[in-house]
Amino acid sequence: MIPVEYDLILSTALFCIGLYGIIVRKNAIIVLMSIEIILNAAILNFVAFSSYIGDASGQVFALLAIAIAAGEAAGGLAIFLVLFESHGTVELDKIRLLRW
C-alpha cells in the first residue's frame, strides 16, 4: 500500500502546476485546463484520505466531482467557442480589451 504522503505530494504538485497555468498563461483554454488540474488535485486528496481511513465516502464524492467537472468543462468550452466566433481569439488579455 502506498503511503498517504506520496499522494499528498502528488496532489500538491498538481495544485502548483494548475496554479502556474492560471497565473502565468493567458490562453483561456489553458486556464480552463489548469482549473481542471486543480480540481483533480482536490479529488486526489479525497481519494487518498478515503483510502487511508478505510471509508468509501471520499471515493463516492470523487465520482460526483468528476461528473460535475465534465459538465463544467463542456460549458466552458461552449463559452470559449462563442468568444472565438465573436472576437476571433481566446486570449484573455485581448478579450478584456474588446467590447461587445
N, C-alpha and C positions, 0 to 999 in steps of 0.2 A: 504494500500500500504506500502510495506517495504521501510524504508529509504535507500537511496543510500549508506550511511555509512556502513550499515551492509554488503552490497555486496562487498564493498571495503575491509572491514576487512576479509571477507571470501577469497577474491582474494589474499590478502596479505598472509594469512595463507597457501593457496595453493602454492603460489610462494615460500615461505620459505620451505615448505615440498619438493617441487621439487628441490630447490637449495641444500638442505641437501642430497637428493638422488644422485645428480650429484657429489657433492664434496666428500662425505664420502664413498659411496658404490663403489665397483669395478666390479660388475657384469654388463655386457653390456646390458642385458635385463632390469635390474632395472634402469640403466642410461637412456635408451630409454623411459621407463615409466615415469621417472622424467621429461624428456623433454616434454612429453605429458601433464603432470600436469602443468608445467609452461605455456604451450600453452593454456591450459584450463583456467588458471588464467587470461591471457590476453583476451581471448574470453569473460569471465565473465565481465571484465571491459567494453568491447564494448557493451554487452547487458545491463549492469546496466546504463551506461550513455545514451544509446539509449532510454531506458525506462524513464529515468529521464528527458531527453529533449523532448521526445514525437515524436521522429523521428525513422523511421524503418530502416534507412541505416546501423546502427550498427548491427542490428539483421541479415540483409542480409549478411553483411561482416562476421558475426559469422558463418553462414551456410557455406559460402565458405571456411572459415578457418577450419571448422570441416572436410569438404571433403578433403582438402589438407592434414590435419593431418592423415586421414585414409590412404591415399596413402603413406605418409611418414612412417607410422608405418609398412605398408606392405613391403615397400622397405627395411627398417631397419631390419625387421625380416628375410627377404631373405638373407641379408648380414650376419646376425648372424648365419644362417644355414650353409652358406658356410664356415664361420670361424670355426664353430664347427666341420664340416666334415674334414677340413684341419688340425686343431690344436687340436681338442678334448676337447676344453674348450671355454667358453665365458668370462672368467675373463680377464679384460683389462690389468692388470699388466703382466699376463703370456703371453698374445698375443703380447705385446710390446717386450718381450724378445726373442720370436721366430722369425726366419727369414724364408722367403718363399723359 
